[in-house]
Amino acid sequence: MVVGEMEISRALELNQPAGEVCPRCDEPEAGLRPVRAQTLGGVPLHRCHRCGTRVVREDDRERFVFSCGSCGLPFLAEEILPHAEHRCDDCRSGKEVLEVPEDVLTGAMEEEARSALSLRWSFVTSPSLTIYLQRVVNQMESRIAGAPAGCRVVLVDDWSMRTLALPSGLIMISLGTLAFLEDEAELAFVLGHEIAHAASGDAAIRLVRLGYHAAASERNGDVDDVWTETVLDLVRLGYGRVRERDADAVAVESILSLGYDPVSVGRYLARIQKRIGAGDSELSELAAAHPPADDRSRRIDRALFGRSQRELAPKTNREVFRRAAGHHVLAGDLVPVDLTIRSESEDGDLTADTAGKGRLFWMVAAIATLTAIILSVGLYLSN
């Protein structure tokens, strides 16, 4: 593929080899570090910050990453597929698509996820900061239909931009994400986006299916390592374009109902696009998991077009945010917190004994479900 002089110059500015361009739109890749996902076999993944195409390159082989329109799981394809054909092999073969799983199974999987994440991430808290974040979370929860009762927020001691919602409504937000935000309207949008994933069942379905994938792919390796990497894929791979756009739409409507200025969302997305385009690797996972920020911003603008200024109340609470969660707060003393210990707002305390029972239940449930799937496929083929 021939690359023009302008593309070569831009690629050199990003410290990116000139030949590495998007196979769909010929845009030079931003100089982000590749994302490696256990679910995709650990191959290096890049996402075009212009058109959103996700591609993996290994041994001179180029494949494309899509999210299944039926089950939502990411999968690899040898060529760029039309939107109507975004279906993984399991769904193409006629296997039953997993609906929102039972609460007991989801809860067991979430306990596994908490334990796994605690092996890789450090979690911190600050009384005043937590109170402030919890107030915003509570407001957003009240405006999102189907949101889990008792959503709460926990801080990840990491300066990369990372956010994650577990099915129970536990929202994880990194210090890097907080440092990137500029006002409370932006914070409400980010939290609302994650709560929307939990409310829609995206988080529960993805967590359970990834758990089955981890159980099926684990051979002689350490099951804790496999499960930890698989859980981290929730952050690395996102939920696919459609589900991410739906979460944006829910978050925007929610902040509007609370009187926040949606212009703040546009500013937030514009800064993301600029830093990704400049090759800021702190945003590598965010870029891989979400559609291009420009695309997200355009869709939000179209949704707001024609709405009266009276509806678009200009509340940002910038100074309130700065005092409660500004850089001087994040640079202060933050106390470590154990993610595997549930708060009083959650059902019961997670002890070592219940954690062990959760692991046992998860493995038994996974094996039983996989066996049922295999038997059902066998019966289907025999008929």
C-alpha positions, 0 to 999 in steps of 0.5 A: 500500500502506497502512503503519501508524503503527508501520511509519511510525515504524520506517521514519523511525528507519531513515531509510527512506521509509515506503512502501518495505516488503516486498511479501510480508510488509509489513515496512519495509526496513532502511536498508541501502544497495542492492546492485547486481549486474552479473549482474542488470543493475546494478539496486538490490536490497533484501532483507527481513530478516524473510522474505528476499524480494529485490526490485529497483525501477527506474523504478517497476517492481518485480521479484523476485530468485530463485536457480534451483533447477537451476543456482543462478544468480540471475534476475529474475521479475515476481511472487513464484514458488512454490518449485517454479518457481524456475527461470531461463529457460535451465533452463525452456527445457531447456538442459543444466544445467552440472555441476561443470566440468573442473578446467582450465576452473575453474582458468583462471576462478579465475585470472581471478577473482583478477586481477579481485578484485585490481583492486577489493580490497586484500589484506593479511597478518600472519605471526602472524594468518595462521598462526592462521587457517590452523590453523583452516582446516586443521581445518575442511578435514579435517572437510568431505567433498570440501573442496579439498586445501590450503585457505588463507585471505587477508585482505581489507583492508575493514571491510565484512563479506565472505567468499568461497571460490574453487573451489581452496579459497582463502578470503577473509575481510575485516577487518570480518568478523574484527572482528565475530567474538567467538570461535574457534567463530564463526570456525570456522563462518564458514570452514566455511560457505565451505569447504562451498561449495567442497566442494559444487562451488557455487563452481566452477559459479557462477564458470564460469557467471558467467564465461560471463555476463560474456563474453555480456554484454560488448559495447563496454565494458571486459571487465576491468570487466565481469568484475570486477563479475561476480566480485563478484556471488559475494559480493553474491548468494550461492548461494540459500536452499537452498545457503546452508542446506546450507553452514550445516548442513555448517559446524555439523556440522564445528564439532561434530566439533571440539568447538566450542560451537554456541551461539556460532553462535546468538550470531553470527547474532543479532548479524547480525540485530540490526545488519541490522535497525538499518540497518548498511550494512556488512552490506548485501552479506551481507544480500543474499546470505544468508537472514535470520539469524533463519531460519538460526538457527532451522534450526540450532536444529532440527537440534541439538534433542534432541542430548545436552549431551555431544555439544555440547562447550562449547569457544569459545576466546574468549581464544585468538581475542582474542589472535590476531585481536582488534581490537588485532591488526587495528589493527596493521601488516598487510603488502600481499599480491598475490593473483595470486601463488600460495602454495607450497601451490598448484600452480605460480606464477602469472606474467604469462605464465600469467595471459595464457594463462589469459585466452586459455583462458577466452575460447576456452572460453567462446566454444566452450561458448556456441557448443555450447549455441546449436547444441544448442538449434538442433538441439533446436528443429529436431526 
